[in-house]
Structures are given as C-alpha cells and as structure tokens.
C-alpha cells in the first residue's frame, strides 16, 4: 500500500458491461452516481458510458451502452481495484469486472465539452 505522500497517478479504466446489462445499469445508475460523490474530488477525473453507436441528433431514447470508460487519480492500481470492487456497477453485475482493463495513463489534455 502506498503512503499518503505518494503522488497521485492517472489510471485509464475500460469496464465492459456484461451482455444484456442495460436494464440493470439503468436500475442502479442513481445509486452509482450518488456513490461517486463520496470519493475524494481527485479520484474521478472524467468518466462516462461507452456506446454501441453515436447518439443521433434529436434522439431522446436511452442510448445503447456497452460499458464505461473512466480516468481516475489514485496512488496505486490496487487502490483503483479496491474502489471499483465496491461500486454498485460491479456488485450489481453491470460491469464485467473480470474483463476490465486498468492502464497507467498520463493526460496531455483534459477539458469538458
């Protein structure tokens, strides 16, 4: 376990959903989003759903989601794994955690839409 003085590092996470998990995802999404607020502000740097296809202009239907991509700030990969395993998307069997990829990352640019 890294000390509290160890530098924060960036980690890119690709978390695919289990097949046909959209209904579960939508059911636990409010709890997932609420849970993110309990983490330090420096943990979740950006994140969102990966889509099967782009959203068409004017389309208000639920997009076809197939997983999530996130960038987090943590001292170690183990810290990332520990947090993700507690997420309702893992415990609620939305993300297929066994297929998730956690990659050390270094941002060159980050900005909101």
NORQUIZI-V125376 format. One record per residue. N is the residue number from 0. RES is the residue in three letters. PSI is psi in whole degrees, -180 to 180 (999 if undefined). BURIAL is I if it has 24 or more other ideal C-beta (glycine too) atoms within 12 Angstrom, else O. Layout:
n: [N N]
res: [RES RES]
psi: [PSI PSI]
burial: [BURIAL BURIAL]
//
This chain:
n: [0 1 2 3 4 5 6 7 8 9 10 11 12 13 14 15 16 17 18 19 20 21 22 23 24 25 26 27 28 29 30 31 32 33 34 35 36 37 38 39 40 41 42 43 44 45 46 47 48 49 50 51 52 53 54 55 56 57 58 59 60 61 62 63 64 65 66 67 68 69 70 71 72 73 74 75 76 77 78 79 80 81 82 83 84 85 86 87 88 89 90 91 92 93 94 95 96 97 98 99 100 101 102 103 104 105 106 107 108 109 110 111 112]
res: [UNK UNK UNK UNK UNK UNK UNK UNK UNK UNK UNK UNK UNK UNK UNK UNK UNK UNK UNK UNK UNK UNK UNK UNK UNK UNK UNK UNK UNK UNK UNK UNK UNK UNK UNK UNK UNK UNK UNK UNK UNK UNK UNK UNK UNK UNK UNK UNK UNK UNK UNK UNK UNK UNK UNK UNK UNK UNK UNK UNK UNK UNK UNK UNK UNK UNK UNK UNK UNK UNK UNK UNK UNK UNK UNK UNK UNK UNK UNK UNK UNK UNK UNK UNK UNK UNK UNK UNK UNK UNK UNK UNK UNK UNK UNK UNK UNK UNK UNK UNK UNK UNK UNK UNK UNK UNK UNK UNK UNK UNK UNK UNK UNK]
psi: [130 151 162 -19 -7 146 149 140 159 143 124 129 128 114 100 150 155 154 140 35 3 -44 -44 -43 -49 -35 -38 -1 -46 -41 -38 -51 -38 -39 -31 -31 -21 -14 159 148 -27 -5 -61 108 -37 162 161 -179 141 138 152 -33 158 152 128 143 130 -9 121 7 164 127 154 101 145 11 -166 151 137 155 127 158 118 159 -33 161 -36 -37 -40 -48 -46 -44 -44 -39 -22 -12 142 -23 -24 -53 -28 8 45 -59 135 86 -31 -23 1 147 131 115 129 142 153 111 137 -24 137 126 151 158 999]
burial: [O O O O O O O I I I I I I I I I I I O O I O O I I O O I I O O I O O O I O O I O O O I I I O I I I O O O O O O O O O O O O O O O I I I I I I I I I I I O I O I I O O I I O O I I I I O I O I I I I O O I I I O O I O O O O O O O O]
//
